[in-house]
Amino acid sequence: MSDTVLDRAKAQRPTPKPGILDIACYVPGKAKVEGIEHPLKLSANENILGCSSDAKAAFAGAIDLLHMYPDGRTTILRTAIAQKYGLEPERLIFGCGSDEIFQLLNQTFLEPGDNIVQGEFGFGAYAIGARACGATVKLAKEVNHRIDVDNLLAQVDDRTRLVFVANPGNPTGTWITGEEIRRLHAGLAPGVVLVLDGAYAEFVADPAFEDGMSMVREFENVVVTRTFSKLHGLAALRVGWAYMPVEMADALDRIRLPFNVNTPAQMAAVAALGDDDFQARSLALVAQWRPYLIQQLGGLGLEPVPSAANFVLVGFPNTPGKTAKEAEAFLASKGIIVRGVGGYGLPDHLRITIGLEDHNRAVVDALTAFVKS
């Protein structure tokens, strides 16, 4: 082949569409520390209790079904969720984690030139999916690390198609009331979809909180998403679900990949959903130790953000020797892995998952040593 032909072939190589290579890859929390064989991982908001023993048994029970395709309609899990929460099964969509559902919503509603609106510290998956569709991302300023309804509405324009609100937020842990959610919805045009990401919704006990399920029945432009990764401790199995208007569910189903939730995951999720004791123990652990961690870290002169999730976001001074990055490294040297959140625009903060009693005390002891060093 001549040099001219080779040059022409190279020039015709497939290239990603514009904008794809401008998307920053999602960076998960660290899981390893060099030189420490079994570090304490408090970087990913995983359930420190593990998962339900019933879910483990159900997962193992699927071993004889591995040669068969999963049920593409996710029937057993669809039925279980509909019964537990009193929902209409035809309004449910399932995904490989709620991340896939965010992507399906973006694919369904966004065209190049459209935009989504989210809080400035919103979960990174929203923006990744939107930019992959050629849309832009508009960030609304948060006040005290908390969603501000007026700032969100100020970002909405005639090309906005989706507004994403994680409630409670990640990585902040803060939340807004049902009254605020409804005021936000009232300010949106009927053609704008309000997506309420409830990954941490089960951890909120305040009666002013509203999970949004009733709003889905009231309005044609509200979606609520949930996950089995946090409360239920099935992060490795990637099971998410959403409740939405039936016409919207039909649209998403048309582009959803077949068999996107595998059989062991479906069976384990059903079993986890039925284990009320494990869920209660998980919630009780967080309810007991979250205020302890906030109180203790605040007493060290740090700035923990009030949280309603299974983690605490902590602010550090931007002072040489005492920064969040240096604190993260110090904790890692003690075998404790936490989450740096500079990628979320919070370079002076660390996110710390609530652990068992000895884990939480170890974090406090280590940060006490760091602050006093």
C-alpha positions in Angstrom: 0.0 0.0 0.0 1.4 3.4 -1.0 2.2 6.1 1.5 -0.6 8.2 0.0 -3.2 5.5 0.5 -2.0 4.9 4.1 -2.2 8.6 4.9 -5.8 8.7 3.5 -6.7 5.7 5.6 -5.4 7.3 8.7 -7.3 10.5 8.0 -10.5 8.5 7.7 -10.1 6.7 11.1 -13.3 6.8 13.2 -13.3 9.7 15.7 -15.6 10.4 18.5 -18.3 13.0 17.9 -17.6 16.5 19.1 -17.6 16.9 22.8 -17.1 13.3 23.9 -13.4 13.7 24.6 -14.1 16.8 26.6 -16.1 14.8 29.2 -14.1 14.2 32.3 -14.2 10.5 33.3 -16.0 9.6 36.5 -13.4 8.9 39.3 -14.7 6.6 42.0 -13.6 6.7 45.6 -10.2 5.1 46.3 -10.3 1.5 47.5 -6.6 0.7 48.2 -3.7 2.2 50.2 -0.1 1.2 49.2 1.5 -0.9 51.9 -1.7 -1.6 53.8 -3.3 -4.9 53.1 -6.8 -4.3 54.6 -7.5 -0.6 54.8 -10.8 0.7 56.2 -12.8 1.9 53.2 -15.0 4.8 54.0 -14.9 6.4 50.6 -17.9 5.1 48.7 -20.9 5.3 51.0 -21.3 1.5 51.0 -23.3 -0.1 53.7 -20.8 -0.9 56.4 -23.0 -3.9 57.6 -22.7 -5.6 54.2 -26.0 -6.8 52.9 -28.9 -9.0 54.0 -28.1 -12.7 54.6 -31.3 -13.4 52.7 -29.9 -11.5 49.7 -26.7 -13.6 49.9 -28.7 -16.8 49.9 -30.9 -15.6 47.0 -27.8 -14.7 45.0 -26.2 -18.1 45.6 -29.5 -19.7 44.7 -29.3 -18.3 41.1 -26.2 -20.4 40.3 -28.2 -22.9 38.3 -29.7 -20.2 36.1 -26.5 -18.7 34.9 -26.8 -20.2 31.4 -30.2 -18.5 30.8 -31.0 -14.9 29.9 -32.5 -12.8 32.6 -36.2 -11.8 32.6 -36.0 -8.6 30.5 -39.1 -7.3 32.3 -37.6 -7.7 35.7 -40.9 -9.3 36.8 -40.1 -10.6 40.2 -38.5 -7.3 41.3 -41.1 -5.2 39.6 -43.8 -7.1 41.5 -42.0 -6.9 44.9 -41.4 -3.1 44.6 -44.9 -2.4 43.5 -46.3 -4.4 46.5 -43.9 -2.9 49.1 -44.4 0.7 48.1 -48.0 0.6 46.7 -46.8 1.5 43.2 -48.2 0.7 39.7 -45.9 -1.8 38.2 -46.2 -0.4 34.7 -44.7 2.9 35.9 -41.5 1.2 37.0 -38.2 1.2 35.0 -35.1 -0.8 36.1 -31.5 -0.2 35.3 -27.9 -1.3 35.9 -27.8 1.0 38.9 -29.7 4.3 38.9 -26.9 5.7 36.7 -28.3 3.8 33.7 -31.7 5.4 34.3 -30.2 8.9 34.3 -28.5 8.0 31.0 -31.8 6.7 29.6 -33.6 9.9 30.6 -30.9 12.0 28.9 -31.1 9.9 25.8 -34.8 10.1 25.7 -35.2 13.9 26.1 -32.0 15.6 25.1 -30.9 16.9 21.7 -27.8 18.8 20.9 -28.3 22.4 22.1 -30.6 21.4 25.0 -29.5 21.6 28.6 -30.0 20.1 32.0 -30.0 22.0 35.3 -28.5 20.7 38.5 -27.0 22.0 41.7 -23.4 23.1 41.6 -22.4 20.0 43.6 -24.7 17.6 41.8 -23.8 13.9 41.2 -21.4 13.6 38.3 -23.4 11.0 36.4 -26.1 13.5 35.4 -23.6 15.7 33.6 -21.7 12.9 31.9 -24.9 11.5 30.3 -26.1 15.0 29.2 -22.8 15.9 27.6 -22.7 12.6 25.8 -26.0 13.6 24.1 -24.6 16.9 23.0 -26.4 18.9 25.7 -24.9 21.4 28.0 -25.0 21.4 31.8 -26.1 24.5 33.8 -25.1 24.6 37.5 -27.1 26.5 40.1 -25.3 28.0 43.0 -25.9 26.1 46.3 -26.3 28.0 49.6 -24.5 26.4 52.5 -24.0 23.3 50.4 -27.8 23.0 50.0 -29.9 23.2 46.9 -31.5 26.6 46.4 -34.8 26.5 44.5 -34.6 30.1 43.3 -31.1 29.6 41.9 -32.2 26.4 40.2 -35.2 28.1 38.5 -33.0 31.0 37.5 -30.9 28.6 35.4 -33.9 27.2 33.5 -34.5 28.4 30.0 -36.4 27.4 26.9 -33.8 24.7 26.1 -33.9 23.1 29.5 -35.3 19.6 29.3 -34.3 18.0 32.6 -33.7 19.3 36.2 -31.8 16.9 38.4 -32.1 17.1 42.2 -30.5 14.5 44.5 -32.3 14.6 47.8 -30.4 14.2 50.0 -27.5 15.4 47.9 -24.2 13.6 47.1 -21.5 14.6 48.1 -23.1 17.1 50.4 -25.6 15.1 52.4 -28.0 18.1 52.7 -31.7 18.0 51.7 -34.6 20.2 50.9 -38.2 19.9 52.1 -41.2 18.6 50.3 -42.5 22.2 50.2 -39.4 23.3 48.5 -39.5 20.5 46.0 -43.1 21.4 45.1 -42.2 25.0 44.7 -39.4 24.0 42.4 -41.8 21.9 40.3 -44.4 24.7 40.2 -41.8 26.9 38.6 -41.1 24.5 35.8 -42.8 24.4 32.4 -44.8 21.1 31.8 -42.2 20.0 29.2 -39.4 20.1 31.7 -38.8 16.8 33.6 -38.0 17.0 37.3 -35.8 14.1 38.3 -35.6 13.4 42.1 -32.7 11.1 42.8 -33.5 9.3 46.0 -30.3 7.2 46.4 -30.2 8.3 50.1 -33.9 9.0 50.7 -34.3 6.1 53.1 -31.9 7.7 55.6 -34.1 10.8 56.1 -36.4 10.7 59.1 -37.6 14.3 59.1 -41.4 14.5 58.5 -40.8 17.6 56.3 -39.1 15.4 53.7 -41.0 14.2 50.7 -39.7 11.4 48.5 -41.7 12.5 45.5 -43.6 9.3 44.8 -47.0 11.0 45.2 -45.9 13.8 42.8 -45.4 11.2 40.1 -49.1 10.4 40.3 -50.0 14.1 40.4 -47.9 15.3 37.5 -46.7 14.2 34.1 -43.2 15.5 34.4 -41.8 14.0 37.6 -39.4 11.0 38.0 -38.2 9.4 41.2 -35.1 7.2 41.2 -33.9 4.8 43.8 -31.1 2.3 44.3 -30.2 -0.9 46.0 -26.6 0.2 46.5 -26.8 2.1 49.7 -29.4 1.0 52.3 -29.6 -2.5 50.9 -25.8 -3.0 50.5 -26.0 -4.4 46.9 -23.6 -2.0 45.3 -21.7 -4.7 43.4 -24.9 -5.9 41.7 -25.9 -2.5 40.2 -29.7 -2.5 40.7 -31.6 0.8 40.3 -35.2 1.6 39.6 -37.4 4.6 38.9 -41.1 5.5 39.2 -42.5 7.7 36.5 -45.5 8.5 34.3 -46.5 5.4 32.3 -45.9 7.2 28.9 -42.4 8.1 30.0 -41.7 4.6 31.1 -42.8 3.3 27.7 -40.4 5.7 26.0 -37.4 4.7 28.1 -38.3 1.0 27.6 -37.8 1.4 23.9 -34.1 2.3 24.2 -33.3 0.4 27.4 -30.9 -2.4 26.6 -32.4 -5.9 26.9 -31.5 -8.0 30.0 -29.9 -5.0 31.7 -30.5 -6.3 35.2 -29.0 -9.8 35.6 -30.8 -12.7 37.3 -28.7 -13.0 40.5 -29.1 -9.3 41.0 -32.9 -9.5 40.6 -33.2 -12.3 43.0 -30.9 -10.7 45.6 -32.8 -7.4 45.4 -36.1 -9.1 46.0 -34.7 -10.8 49.1 -33.1 -7.6 50.3 -36.3 -5.7 49.9 -38.0 -8.2 52.2 -35.4 -8.1 55.0 -36.9 -5.4 57.2 -34.6 -6.3 60.1 -31.4 -5.6 58.1 -32.8 -2.3 56.8 -33.7 -1.3 60.3 -30.3 -2.1 61.7 -28.6 -0.2 58.8 -30.7 2.9 59.5 -30.2 2.7 63.3 -26.4 2.5 62.8 -26.4 5.7 60.8 -28.8 7.5 63.1 -26.6 6.7 66.1 -23.2 7.5 64.7 -23.8 10.3 62.2 -24.4 12.9 65.0 -21.4 11.6 66.9 -19.2 12.1 63.9 -20.6 15.6 63.2 -20.2 16.7 66.9 -16.7 15.3 67.3 -15.3 16.7 64.1 -16.9 20.1 64.8 -15.3 20.0 68.1 -11.9 19.8 66.4 -12.5 23.1 64.7 -13.4 21.4 61.4 -16.6 22.2 59.5 -18.9 19.1 59.1 -21.9 19.8 56.9 -25.3 18.8 58.4 -26.1 15.5 56.8 -29.2 13.3 56.3 -27.4 10.6 54.4 -25.0 7.7 55.4 -22.0 10.0 55.2 -20.7 13.3 56.4 -19.0 16.0 54.3 -16.3 17.8 56.3 -14.6 21.1 55.5 -10.9 21.8 56.3 -9.0 25.1 56.5 -7.1 26.1 53.4 -4.0 26.3 55.5 -0.6 24.7 54.6 -0.3 21.5 56.6 -4.0 21.3 57.5 -5.7 21.1 54.1 -8.3 18.4 53.1 -5.8 16.9 50.7 -3.2 16.5 53.5 -5.8 15.2 55.9 -6.8 12.6 53.3 -3.2 11.5 53.0 -2.8 11.4 56.7 -5.9 9.2 57.2 -4.6 6.9 54.4 -1.3 6.5 56.2 -3.4 5.2 59.2 -5.2 2.8 56.9 -8.4 4.9 56.6 -9.7 5.7 53.1 -12.1 8.7 52.7 -13.3 10.5 49.6 -11.6 13.7 48.3 -14.2 15.7 46.5 -12.2 18.3 44.6 -13.7 17.0 41.4 -17.1 18.2 42.6 -15.7 21.7 43.2 -15.1 21.1 46.9 -11.3 20.9 47.2 -11.4 21.9 50.9 -13.7 19.0 51.9 -13.6 15.3 52.5 -16.6 12.9 52.4 -16.6 10.2 55.1 -18.9 7.3 55.2 -20.5 6.4 58.5 -18.9 3.1 59.8 -19.2 0.9 62.8 -18.4 2.3 66.2 -14.7 1.4 66.2 -14.4 2.8 62.6 -16.0 6.2 63.6 -13.9 6.4 66.7 -10.8 5.6 64.6 -11.6 8.5 62.2 -12.0 10.9 65.1 -8.8 9.8 66.8 -6.9 10.1 63.5 -8.2 13.5 62.7 -7.6 14.6 66.2 -3.9 13.7 65.8 -3.9 15.4 62.4 -5.3 18.7 63.7 -3.0 18.7 66.7 0.1 17.8 64.7 
